C-alpha cells in the first residue's frame, strides 16, 4: 500500500522501476534514458527524486580502524557471525543463532573487545548461559538483541 497521502504506483510506474532495475539501477540514469520505458501519463515525472548520503570510504575506514584487527580476528574465529552493519558503518551485527550449541559462553566472551560497537545480535538457540549476562550488558548500543 502506498504511504498515507501518496498516490499508488501506476502500472507504468511499476514497469519503469522493473526496467530501471534490469538496466542496472543507476542512480544517475534518467527515466527517459531507459529503453522501452513507458511514456509518462501525467505532466509529472513518474520517478521520484531520491537523495542518498555520499559514502566517504576514507571516513568509514577511519571509523573502523581502531577495531579492525580485532574484528578480523573474531571473524576468522567465528566465520559468518560478525559483520559490519553496512559498507558505510563501523557498527557491528552478530548472527550467532545458526551455530546453535556451538556458540556458548566462551564465544560470547570473544566478542567483548567489540561489545561497544554491536548494534544488533541474534543469540537465539545458542548455548550461552547466565555466565554471559555481563557480556550482554556490555553491549550498550545493541538495540535489536535476541
C-alpha positions in Angstrom: 0.0 0.0 0.0 1.2 3.5 -0.7 2.2 5.8 2.2 -0.5 8.0 3.5 -1.3 10.9 1.2 0.7 9.3 -1.7 -0.7 8.0 -4.9 -0.3 4.3 -5.6 2.1 3.3 -8.3 0.5 3.0 -11.7 1.3 0.1 -14.0 3.6 2.4 -16.0 5.4 3.3 -12.8 5.9 -0.4 -11.9 7.1 -1.1 -15.4 9.6 1.8 -15.3 11.0 0.5 -12.0 11.3 -3.0 -13.4 13.2 -1.7 -16.4 15.4 0.6 -14.3 16.4 -2.4 -12.1 17.0 -4.6 -15.1 19.3 -1.9 -16.6 21.5 -1.8 -13.5 19.5 0.6 -11.2 21.8 3.5 -11.9 21.5 6.4 -9.5 22.3 8.8 -12.3 20.2 7.4 -15.2 17.2 9.5 -16.1 13.8 7.9 -16.8 13.9 8.9 -20.4 17.3 7.1 -20.9 15.7 3.7 -20.1 15.0 1.8 -23.2 11.3 0.7 -23.7 10.3 3.0 -20.7 6.6 3.8 -20.8 5.7 7.4 -21.6 4.7 9.5 -18.6 1.0 9.5 -18.5 0.7 12.7 -16.4 2.5 16.0 -16.5 4.6 15.0 -13.5 7.7 12.9 -13.6 7.0 9.3 -12.7 10.3 9.0 -11.0 10.8 10.5 -7.6 14.0 12.3 -6.7 15.9 10.5 -4.0 19.0 11.8 -2.3 21.5 9.2 -1.0 24.1 10.1 1.6 27.5 10.3 0.0 29.8 7.5 1.1 33.2 8.6 2.2 35.3 5.4 2.2 38.2 7.2 4.0 35.9 8.2 6.8 34.5 4.7 7.1 38.0 3.3 7.2 39.0 5.7 9.9 36.0 4.9 12.0 36.7 1.1 11.7 40.4 1.3 12.0 40.6 1.1 15.8 38.8 -2.2 16.0 39.6 -3.6 12.5 42.3 -6.0 13.6 40.1 -7.4 16.5 37.1 -7.7 14.2 39.2 -9.6 11.7 40.5 -12.0 14.3 37.0 -12.6 15.6 35.7 -13.1 12.0 38.4 -15.7 11.5 37.5 -17.5 14.7 33.7 -17.2 14.2 33.2 -17.0 10.4 29.8 -15.6 9.2 28.9 -14.5 12.8 30.4 -11.0 12.9 29.7 -8.5 10.2 29.6 -4.7 9.8 26.0 -3.4 9.6 26.7 -1.9 6.2 29.5 -0.7 4.0 29.1 2.8 5.4 29.2 1.8 9.0 31.6 0.7 11.8 28.6 -0.7 13.7 28.6 -4.5 14.1 25.9 -7.1 13.8 26.2 -10.5 15.3 24.4 -13.6 13.9 25.2 -16.5 16.1 22.0 -18.4 16.0 23.0 -20.5 13.1 25.8 -22.0 15.2 23.3 -23.3 17.7 25.0 -25.2 20.6 28.5 -24.5 19.1 28.2 -20.9 20.2 28.5 -20.7 24.0 29.9 -18.5 26.8 33.5 -18.8 25.5 32.5 -17.5 22.1 30.4 -14.8 23.8 33.5 -13.7 25.7 35.4 -13.4 22.5 33.1 -10.6 21.5 33.9 -8.4 24.5 36.5 -6.2 22.7 33.8 -5.1 20.2 30.8 -5.0 22.5 30.5 -1.3 22.3 30.0 -1.4 18.6 27.4 -4.2 18.5 24.1 -2.8 17.5 22.2 -6.0 16.7 22.6 -9.6 17.7 20.9 -12.9 17.4 21.8 -15.4 20.0 18.7 -17.4 19.8 19.2 -21.2 20.0 22.8 -20.8 21.2 24.3 -22.4 24.3 25.0 -19.1 26.2 24.1 -19.2 29.9 23.8 -16.7 32.7 27.6 -16.5 32.7 27.3 -14.4 29.6 25.0 -11.8 31.3 27.9 -9.4 31.8 28.8 -9.6 28.1 25.2 -8.9 27.1 25.1 -5.9 29.5 28.3 -4.6 27.9 26.5 -4.4 24.6 25.1 -1.0 25.5 24.3 0.0 21.8 22.6 -3.2 21.0 19.1 -2.1 20.2 18.0 -5.3 18.5 19.3 -8.2 20.5 17.5 -11.5 20.5 
